[in-house]
Amino acid sequence: MDGMVLIPRGEVLFGEDGANHPGNSVDVGPFWIDAHEVTNRQFARFVDATGYRTTAEREGGGAVFVQPSEMNSYGDASQWWRFVQGATWRHPNGPVGAPQSDFAELPVVQVSFEDAQAYARWAGGRLPSEFEWERAARGAQDRSVDPIRWAYDPKGKPVANTWQGEFPLHDDDQDGFHGLAPVGCFPANQFGLVDMIGNAWEWTATARGDPGARILKGGSFLCALNYCSNFRPAAWQAQEQDLPTSHAGFRLVREVAAAAPAPPGA
C-alpha cells in the first residue's frame, strides 16, 4: 500500500461542514500525496539511515492520552492528558509494556512538527498545506455532506477510526480498535487515500493561532460524538510545533512530476 496518489487540479469546498456551512471554493493545483499516514516502519528507515533523534527523545517524553476513571469538567483536558517520561515514537504511550504486535504498520506518532519536517527533507517531500489536505480528504465532493457521514455510514457503522461511547470515560470499540489502528483498516476515499479521517491527526505546513503553532487536520481515534466530533475535513486544531503527542502523525505531499515518486527507502 506504500506509495503516493496523484490528486488532480480542482476545486475544494474548503471549510464545508454541513448544510449551514457551505465553505469556500478554492482552486488547488495538482500534487502527489501519501496513500496513508507515515508508519512506524517507514519512520524507522529514516532513523536508521540518519540517526535522527526526535523532539520527544531529546526532551525526555511526550503528551499521552490516559483514560480517566472519572472527571469533573470537559473544560479541563489535563484530566486525560499527561506528560509521560519516556514516551517516544518507539513507545507512544510510555516505556511500560511491549509494543503492539502490529506496531510497524501503525501511524508514527509522538512526532513534533520539526520531526515531520526532518522526515520530509529526507524523503524528498513536504507537508501539505491545509488547502491541499482538504482537497485530498474530500475526494470528488461537489455538494454539502452531513458532518457525521465522514466517520459513520447511513446505518451508523464506523468507516473511520474514532471514539464510540462517552469520551473520555468509555470507548465501545465499535470500530474494532481501542487506540491507533494499522493504516488501511478502513475504506479508502474517492482518491484511494486511507485514514484521512480519524486514526491520527496530521501535521500540515499551515501556521495559525498562537506563534509557533501549526494546523493539524483529520481528527484522531479520540474524536467522539459527545465531545469534539473532529472526524471531518473541516475540523482543525492549532498545535504547538514542539509538542509531540500520542495521537498526531503526518503524511507527505510532493510536487507533480512525470511519474509517481518511489516510497522512501524502497
N, C-alpha and C positions, 0 to 999 in steps of 0.2 A: 504494500500500500504506500510505501515511501514514494516521494516524487511531488511534482507540482502540477497545478491545474491552471490553464490559461483562462483568465477572465477577460472577455472582450470589452472593448469600449462600450459604454452605455450609461443610461440614466439610473441613478439610485434615488429612491424616495427617502432621503436622509432624514432620520428622526421620526418616520412614520410609526405611530403607536396606537393604532385602532381608529375607529370611525371619527372620533373627535380630534384626532391629531394626525392630519394628512402628511405632515412633513414637507420638505422642500426638495424639488427635483434638482439634482446636481449631476453634471456630466463628469464621468470618471474615465480616464484613459485606460488602455489595456495594461495588464500586468500578470505575472505568474504568482501563484500563492501556494504554500504547502497544503497538501491534501489533508493533513492532520496536524495537530499540535506537535511541537518538537518533543520527542520521547526521551526517557532516561537513557535508552540505548544510544540514541543519536548524540545526546549531550556528553555521554561517556567517551565517545570517539573524539570529540572536541577536547575534552580534558586530557585524554591520553596523548593526543597529538601536541598539545600546547603546554600542559602543566598548569593550566589556569586554576586559580582558586577564587571561588565565588565570594560575594559580599558576606553571606552567612558564615562561610568558613573563616573568613578573615575577622569577623566581628564576634564569632562565638555562638551564633544561634539565629533564630528567626521567629516570626509570629506563627503560632499554631492554633487551629480551632480545637477547643477542648469542650466537649459536650457537657453542659452543666446538669445537675440533678434537680435544680430549682433556680428560679430567677425572680428578680424584683421588678425590672422595667426593661422594655425593649430599647429604651434610650441609652442604656449603658452596655456597650458591646464588650467591655472588659470582662463581663460575666462569662463570655465564651471564647475570648481571645487571650492568649498568654504568650509572652516571650519565653521560648524554651531553649535553654542551653543545649548545644549540640545538634539542634535541628538544622539540617543542610539538605541539599538536593539528594544526597545519598540516603538520608534519614529524614524525610519531610516532617514527620511528627515527633522527632526527637530520637535519641540514640537507644531507647529501650525497645527491645523486641527485634525480631528478624524482619527484613523487608518482605513485602508481599511476593508470592511466587511469580506473579505477572509484572513485577516491578519494571522490567526492561521496557515494556510497552505502555506504561503509564505516562501521561504528560509530565515532563520535568517541571517541578515547582520549587519553591524556596530559591527563586532566582530574582534578582533585582533588575531594574532597567539597564544598569551597567552590564550585568551578566548577559542579558539578552543581546545587547549591542555587541559585546565581545564575540559571542557565538555568531552573530550575523556577519561580522567582519571576516571571521574565519571561513564561514560557509559561502561567502560571496553574495550575500543578500542584504536585506534591511528589514526593519519593522514596518508594517503598513501604517498609513495614515488612517484616521477614523473613517474618512470617506471611502477609502479602498476596502477597509474591513467591512463596512456595512454593505458595500456593493457585492462583495463576495458572500456575505452571510445571507443576503436577501434573495439570491438567485435571480430568477426572472420575474420577480414581483412587480406587478403593474397596478395594483389596487390595494385598498385597505385590508389588513389582516387582524383578526381578533388576537390581541397580545398573547392569550393563553395557548393559541394554536402552535406557537413556535416550540412549545415543550410538551404539549399533550394533543393527541388526535381527537376527532369529534366524539369518540366514545370514552375519552378520559384516559387513554393508555399513554404512558410516558413515551416520548420519542426523543428524549434527551436526558442526560444525567443531571437531575436536580434533586431537591429535597421534597419528599412526600411525608406529610404529617405536620405536627406542631413544632415549628422551629423555635428555639434550638433544642427543645427537650426530647423530641422523639422523631426518628426517621423511620417511616414504614417500609422503606426499601422496595416500593412497588416497581421501581425501575431495575431492580436486581443488584443494586450497588449501594454500599454504605461507604461514602468517600469517593475517591477518584476511580474511574473505570479505564481499562485499556483503550487506547484510541480505536475508533472504528466499531464500537459495540452498538451504535445506533445508526439509523438510516442516514445516508448522505443527502445533501440538499440537491437542488437542480443543477448545480455546477459540479457535483461529485465531491463536495467537501464534507468532512465529518467533524462533529463536535464543535461547530461554530457557536452553537448554543449549549450552555451547560458544561459540565466536567471541570474545566479550569478557566478562570478569567484569562484574557490575553492582553499583553502589553501592546500598545501602539506607540507611534512616534509623536503623537499629538500632545502638546502641552496645554493644560487648562487648570484653573483653580489656583491653589497656593503655589508660590515659586518653588520649583523643583518637583512639581507633580506631573505625572503623565496619565493619559487616559487608558483605562482598562475597558475591554469590551467582551460581551458574550455571556457573562454570568458564570456560575460555577455549581458544583454539587451542593452548595449551601443555599442556593436560591429557592425560596419557598413561597407558596401562595399566601400564607398568613403573615409574611414579613416583607421581603423586598421585591419579590416577583421580577428579578432582573434577568429572567430567561427569555430575552427578546432582543432583536438587533438594536433597538433604540436605546436600550439601557447602557449606562456608562458609570464609571467610578473613577474619581481622581485619586491616584495612589502616589504616595511618596516614592521618588525614584530609587531611594536607597533602602526600601523596606521589602525584604523577601518574606513571602507568606506561603502557607501550605495549600493555598487554593488558586494561585496565579502562575501562569506559564506564558507561552508565546508561540507564534508561528511566523515564518518569514515570507516576504514577497521579493520578487526580482523583476528587473526591467524586461520588457519583451525583446526576444531575440529570435533567431531563425528556428530554434528548436527548444524543447523543454530542457532546462538545466538538469544535470545529473544530481542525485542526492549527495550531500557532502559525505566523504568517506567511502563512497561506493567504489 
